[in-house]
Amino acid sequence: MAKAKTAKALYRCSECGWQTSKWVGRCGECQTWGTVTEAASATPARVVSAGAVTSPARPIGQVDVRSAQTRPTGLDELDRVLGGGIVPGAVLLLAGEPGIGKSTLLLEVAALASTGSRGAAGPAGAEEPAGGNVLYVTGEESAEQVRLRADRVGAITDRLYLAAETELSAILGHIDSVGPGLLVVDSIQTIGTAEADGAPGGVTQVREVAANLIRVAKERGMTVVLVGHVTKEGAIAGPRLLEHLVDVVLYFEGDRHSRLRMIRAVKNRYGPTDELGCFDLSEVGIVGLPDPSGLFLTRREEAVPGTCVTVTLEGRRPLVAEVQSLVAKSHLPAPRRATSGLDTSRVAMVLAVLAQRCKISMHEQDVYVSTVGGVRLAETSVDLALGLAVAGSTVEQALSTSLIALGEVGLAGEVRVVPGVQRRLAEAARLGFKHAVVPRGSLELADGPLKRADPQLSSYEGMKVMEVDSLQQALQVAFTAP
């Protein structure tokens, strides 16, 4: 008689939820040591019978969408990223490094939401956000610490309620008593429940806490904002399941030594994911920056070798930014390549194209490249400005302070057209730039129907636009420009 097969033991990572049938010392997903433990035996799937429905199915055209309309938060830069504001019943996840200003931002949003007033950057005549009770739950700080921050940023209102709790059942009790329209939980990794195994912050605890808060949010039409920790690599800590459960995932970025803060959406079920919001963080709070282009430039009267200005697109917003480069004699067997604010692989590619196609050798030189103001430029349109900045630093020749360059550089040394040339040139002309180096064919795009449909795009016609085919030609044109 054959023996029945026994169920295999299942091992799960307590950090990210990765599963395996054999024990290993290091997680195969998040590469963390000592987090894989035996979870449970595999059980066969259970058959579920049909039950009562909560609401009958109906034609999609008869579904009322008025309750899902966005409501302004009071901070225009945050509303830009969210696609107009917050949606009742939505669950948002805000992640960022420690000390970046997440709590300050959310405390400002909570105060504005409770009073129904706009922030300092709100335009006159804009729609006012609806006020209501707001519950701010802190699991990392005491209520007194949050009160001190609220005094500093001016976030003291009668309808903003504060609770210091780490137990899910206590938070649900506060929700029943306060009845908030907005709930802020800072942070999700500090909240636990006795109904689930493990310590707070683990896979089981985070999944259970998030599932209950999402259920309450959908039932009450309450917006929930969850604060999440990040790993050393900058990713959201904890199980990736959390990102799939929530409706919106936001990243709060910035250099802790700078006042500039940026927020971008990587997931948004109610709006775009390519917008960028800029804020100014100071001792008195956080204020939106509707025109941040000047923060990414160095104001100087005389040209300096190794600098070049470009225009990048963040969603529909053009940002003028400066790329700086320093090429110096190396005393090391392997010359150093250091980058800040730019993609390391793109920098290495542009350096290789300069050496092979333009005969600018840097094999015995240390190369340092960075951006101004702490902005991160990941778009390929920065390639041309990067190449001009590195070449200028190598030959000790400065570019004109009134010149911008934009274009993608290919491995053959060609310069390719980038999207949104019209908006980029219009923004550069608005800031006073007189010359532009662009890929061949950009003017045909600028003279198309989009220009005639938008009269604001004619503002770049006062610039001298020089089209180039290759990086070598761009070097000749740029360094001879007045």
SEROVEX-423356 format. One record per residue (C-alpha): z, y, x; residue in one letter. Coordinates in steps of 0.1 Angstrom, whole numbers, padded with zeros to 4 digits, always signed. Each point is the difference from the previous one (the first is absolute). Layout:
BEGIN
ZYXA
...
This chain:
BEGIN
+0000+0000+0000M
-0011+0034+0015A
+0027+0025+0007K
-0002+0034-0018A
-0009+0029+0022K
+0029+0024+0006T
-0006+0037-0003A
-0005+0018+0033K
+0025+0026+0010A
-0011+0036-0003L
+0008+0026+0026Y
-0002+0037-0007R
+0003+0032+0021C
+0028+0022-0013S
-0018+0032+0012E
-0035-0004-0014C
+0000-0031-0022G
-0024-0020+0021W
+0002-0038-0008Q
-0006-0031+0020T
+0007-0037-0003S
+0015-0003+0035K
+0027+0020+0016W
-0010+0025+0027V
+0020+0024+0021G
-0024+0029-0006R
-0016+0012-0032C
-0037-0005+0000G
-0005+0032-0022E
+0023+0027+0012C
+0007-0016+0035Q
+0038+0004-0004T
+0022-0025+0018W
+0028-0020-0018G
-0009+0009-0036T
-0015-0033-0011V
+0025-0020-0020T
-0002-0030-0024E
-0004+0014-0035A
-0006-0028-0025A
-0020-0032-0007S
-0034+0003-0015A
+0002-0006-0038T
-0028-0009-0023P
-0014+0027-0023A
+0015+0001-0035R
-0020+0000-0031V
+0006+0032-0021V
-0006-0001-0037S
-0014+0029-0020A
+0026+0024-0014G
+0003+0032-0021A
-0019+0030+0013V
+0017+0034+0005T
-0029+0020-0014S
-0033-0012-0015P
-0032+0003+0020A
-0024+0027-0012R
-0033+0015+0010P
+0002+0020+0032I
-0014+0031-0017G
+0030+0001-0024Q
+0026+0001+0028V
+0018+0034+0000D
+0000+0015+0035V
+0020+0032-0008R
+0032-0016+0013S
-0016-0007+0034A
-0010+0036+0007Q
+0011+0014+0033T
+0028+0025+0001R
+0004+0025+0029P
+0029-0005+0024T
+0002+0037+0009G
-0013-0005+0035L
-0038+0006+0000D
-0006-0019+0033E
+0017-0031-0014L
-0019+0004-0033D
-0032+0001+0020R
+0007-0034+0017V
+0012-0016-0033L
-0031+0012-0019G
+0017+0026-0021G
+0036-0010-0002G
+0023-0029-0010I
-0007-0024-0029V
+0028-0011-0023P
+0008-0036+0006G
-0015+0000+0035A
+0018-0014+0031V
-0006+0018+0033L
+0008-0012+0035L
+0006+0027+0027L
+0002-0013+0036A
+0005+0019+0032G
+0019+0000+0033E
+0037+0008+0001P
+0007+0037+0000G
-0035+0010-0010I
+0012+0018-0032G
-0004-0026-0028K
+0034+0008-0016S
-0006+0037+0003T
-0034-0003-0017L
+0013-0021-0028L
+0030+0021-0006L
-0023+0030-0003E
-0022-0019-0025V
+0031-0012-0020A
+0013+0036-0003A
-0034+0014-0011L
-0004-0029-0025A
+0034+0006-0015S
-0005+0038-0006T
-0037-0002-0009G
-0009+0028+0026S
-0027+0001+0026R
+0005+0001+0038G
-0004+0030+0022A
-0037-0009+0006A
-0008-0004-0037G
-0028+0023-0012P
+0006+0025-0028A
-0012-0012-0034G
+0001-0037+0009A
+0014-0025-0023E
+0038-0003+0001E
+0015-0034+0006P
+0021-0014-0028A
+0038+0001+0006G
+0024-0027-0007G
+0029-0021+0014N
-0006-0013+0035V
+0022-0027+0017L
+0001-0001+0038Y
+0016-0032+0013V
+0009+0000+0037T
+0009-0033+0017G
+0000+0012+0036E
+0020+0032-0002E
+0030+0011-0019S
-0002+0023-0030A
+0017+0027+0021E
-0027-0001+0026Q
-0028+0003-0025V
+0019+0029-0017R
+0001+0018+0034L
-0038-0004+0004R
-0005+0012-0036A
+0020+0031+0007D
-0021+0007+0031R
-0034-0004-0018V
+0011+0016-0033G
-0003-0032-0021A
+0031+0005-0022I
-0009-0004-0037T
+0020-0010-0031D
-0024-0028-0009R
-0002-0017+0034L
+0025-0029+0002Y
+0011-0016+0032L
+0014-0035+0005A
+0010-0018+0032A
-0006-0037-0009E
-0012-0032+0018T
+0003-0024-0030E
-0030-0004-0024L
+0022-0006-0030S
+0018+0033+0006A
-0033+0019+0003I
-0011-0015-0033L
+0032+0012-0015G
-0006+0035+0013H
-0035-0001-0015I
+0014-0009-0034D
+0026+0029+0001S
-0022+0027+0015V
-0034-0009-0017G
-0021+0015+0028P
-0037+0007-0001G
-0002-0003+0038L
+0020-0024+0022L
+0002+0003+0038V
+0014-0030+0020V
+0007+0007+0036D
-0006-0026+0013S
-0012-0033-0015I
+0012-0020+0030Q
+0036+0010-0006T
+0002-0012-0036I
+0011-0035-0008G
+0009-0022-0030T
+0024-0029-0004A
-0026-0019-0020E
-0022-0006+0031A
+0008-0017+0033D
-0001+0017+0034G
+0011+0033+0014A
-0014+0034-0013P
-0033+0007+0016G
-0011-0037+0001G
-0031-0014-0018V
+0019-0014-0029T
+0022+0031-0006Q
-0028+0025+0003V
-0022-0020-0023R
+0028-0003-0026E
+0010+0036+0002V
-0035+0013-0002A
-0009-0022-0029A
+0029+0012-0021N
-0006+0036+0007L
-0037-0004-0008I
+0009-0017-0033R
+0024+0028-0009V
-0026+0027+0009A
-0027-0016-0022K
+0024-0004-0029E
+0014+0035+0001R
-0031+0019+0011G
+0021+0011+0030M
-0016+0009+0034T
+0017-0017+0029V
-0003+0010+0037V
+0011-0025+0026L
+0006+0009+0036V
-0010-0026+0025G
+0008-0006+0037H
-0028-0004+0025V
-0003-0024+0030T
-0006+0011+0036K
-0037-0004-0006E
+0002+0025-0029G
-0005-0025-0028A
+0023-0003-0030I
+0029-0023+0008A
+0007-0030-0022G
-0023-0022-0020P
-0035+0010-0006R
+0005-0011-0036L
+0018+0033-0006L
-0032+0020+0007E
-0019-0022-0026H
+0027+0005-0027L
+0002+0038+0001V
-0027+0024-0014D
-0002+0025+0029V
+0007-0004+0037V
+0005+0033+0020L
+0005+0005+0037Y
+0019+0030+0013F
-0011+0008+0035E
+0006+0026+0027G
+0014+0007+0034D
+0038+0004-0001R
-0003+0028+0025H
-0023+0020-0022S
+0005+0016-0034R
-0033-0013-0014L
+0003-0030-0023R
-0029-0019-0017M
+0000-0024-0029I
-0029-0023-0009R
-0006-0027-0025A
-0011-0035+0011V
+0002-0014-0036K
-0003+0020-0032N
-0007-0016-0034R
-0002+0035-0017Y
-0020+0020+0025G
-0018+0002+0034P
+0012-0015+0032T
-0018+0024+0024D
+0019+0032-0005E
+0025+0016+0024L
+0029+0022-0008G
+0015+0023+0026C
+0036+0014+0000F
+0021+0023+0022D
+0035-0015+0006L
+0027+0025+0009S
+0037+0005-0003E
-0003+0015-0035V
-0021-0029-0014G
-0036-0011-0002I
-0030+0021-0011V
-0036-0010-0007G
-0027+0014+0023L
-0032+0007-0021P
-0019+0012+0031D
+0013-0019+0031P
-0032+0004+0022S
+0016+0027+0022G
+0028-0024+0010L
-0023-0023+0019F
-0015+0027+0022L
+0011+0018+0032T
-0005+0038-0003R
-0013+0012+0033R
-0023+0028+0011E
-0014-0016+0031E
-0018-0034+0000A
+0018-0029+0018V
-0018-0031+0014P
+0007-0032-0018G
+0003+0013-0036T
-0024-0003-0030C
+0005+0007-0037V
-0013-0023-0027T
+0003-0002-0038V
+0012-0032-0016T
+0001-0010-0037L
+0031-0013-0016E
-0011-0009-0035G
-0017+0031-0013R
+0019+0023+0023R
-0016+0012+0033P
+0024+0005+0029L
-0008+0019+0032V
+0017-0017+0029A
-0001+0004+0038E
-0005-0029+0025V
+0014+0005+0035Q
-0008-0020+0031S
+0013+0000+0036L
-0018-0019+0027V
+0018-0002+0033A
-0003-0019+0033K
+0017-0033-0002S
+0022-0015+0027H
+0003-0034-0018L
-0021-0031+0005P
-0007+0000-0038A
-0004+0036-0012P
+0021+0009-0030R
-0014+0006-0035R
+0025+0017-0024A
-0008+0011-0036T
+0020+0018-0026S
-0013+0006-0036G
-0033-0018+0007L
-0011-0036-0003D
+0003-0017+0034T
-0030-0023-0005S
-0023+0030-0010R
+0012+0019+0031V
-0008-0029+0023A
-0035-0003-0016M
-0008+0037+0004V
+0011-0001+0037L
-0023-0030+0006A
-0029+0018-0016V
+0007+0031+0021L
+0000-0021+0032A
-0031-0021-0009Q
-0023+0023-0019R
+0010+0034+0014C
+0009-0011+0035K
+0034+0016-0001I
+0021-0024+0021S
+0038-0002-0007M
+0008-0033+0016H
+0024+0017+0025E
+0014+0025-0025Q
+0030+0000-0023D
-0011+0011-0035V
+0025+0015-0025Y
-0012+0010-0035V
+0020+0013-0030S
-0002+0021-0031T
+0018+0032-0008V
+0027+0003-0026G
+0008-0037-0002G
-0030-0008-0023V
-0015-0034+0003R
-0039-0001+0000L
-0013-0035-0009A
-0035+0011-0012E
-0031-0008+0021T
-0012+0036-0004S
+0025+0009+0028V
-0021-0019+0026D
-0022+0029+0010L
+0029+0024+0004A
+0018-0026+0021L
-0030-0005+0022G
-0004+0037+0006L
+0037+0006+0007A
+0001-0028+0026V
-0032+0011+0016A
+0012+0036+0002G
+0032-0011+0017S
-0018-0022+0025T
-0025+0027+0011V
+0025+0029-0004E
-0022+0018-0025Q
+0013+0016-0032A
-0016+0001-0034L
-0003+0031-0021S
+0030+0007-0021T
-0023+0006-0030S
-0016-0034+0002L
+0007-0031-0020I
-0016-0035+0004A
-0001-0029-0025L
-0019-0033+0001G
+0004-0037+0006E
-0010-0013+0034V
-0018-0034+0003G
+0000-0025+0029L
-0036+0011+0009A
+0012+0035+0004G
-0015+0013-0033E
+0018+0024-0023V
+0000-0011-0037R
+0004+0021-0031V
+0034+0000-0017V
+0007+0006-0037P
+0011+0033-0015G
-0018+0023+0025V
-0001+0028-0025Q
+0037+0001-0006R
+0008-0003+0037R
-0023+0029+0010L
+0012+0022-0029A
+0036-0005+0011E
-0008+0008+0037A
-0019+0031-0011A
+0030+0011-0021R
+0022-0001+0031L
-0024+0021+0020G
-0020-0026+0021F
-0035+0012+0010K
-0016-0031+0016H
-0002-0036-0011A
-0014-0031+0017V
-0010-0026-0026V
-0022-0032+0000P
-0037+0003-0007R
-0006-0001-0038G
+0032+0018-0010S
-0019+0032-0011L
-0023-0020-0023E
+0032-0013-0017L
+0014+0035-0001A
-0032+0014-0016D
+0000-0026-0027G
+0010+0002-0037P
+0037+0001+0009L
-0003+0034+0016K
-0018+0016-0029R
+0026-0015-0024A
+0029+0014+0019D
-0004+0037+0011P
+0031-0002+0022Q
-0019-0021+0025L
-0022+0029+0009S
+0029+0015+0020S
-0010-0021+0031Y
-0035+0016+0002E
+0013+0027+0023G
+0007-0027+0026M
-0025-0010+0026K
-0004-0038-0006V
-0015-0020+0029M
-0013-0035-0008E
+0000-0027+0027V
-0012-0036+0003D
+0023-0013+0027S
+0032+0006+0018L
-0018+0011+0032Q
-0020+0026-0020Q
+0033+0012-0017A
+0015+0006+0035L
-0030+0021+0010Q
+0000+0020-0032V
+0038+0005-0003A
+0006+0012+0035F
-0028+0026-0001T
+0011+0014-0034A
+0013+0036+0003P
